[in-house]
Amino acid sequence: MILQHKKIKNKWLRCILFPFNIYLCEIIGGGVMYNIFGIRAWNYTYKYAMFNGMIALEYYPLWIIIYIIEHYGYLILCKILRINH
């Protein structure tokens, strides 16, 4: 991922920026599939806040919640397995 835990120290900044990693993957993956195969794996053209029909900004809060779950799940797993993070 673009945002690694060691690169950006501020956890709140990482939380705010995390969805942009998801959006970047959606744009690249969706663009490749559309240009090579001519299909749209997901279609957000009917959404209010969307970009090129490939990303929908209304899912931004969901991606933040997923990041928080992933981050604290990672910390808990490191404690359980006694891994230095």
Buried (B, 14 or more C-beta within 10 A) or exposed (E): EEBEEEEBEEEEEBBEBBBBBBBEEBBEEBEEBBEEEEEEEEEBEEBEEBEEBBBBBEBBEEBBEBBEEEBEEEEEEEEEEEEEE
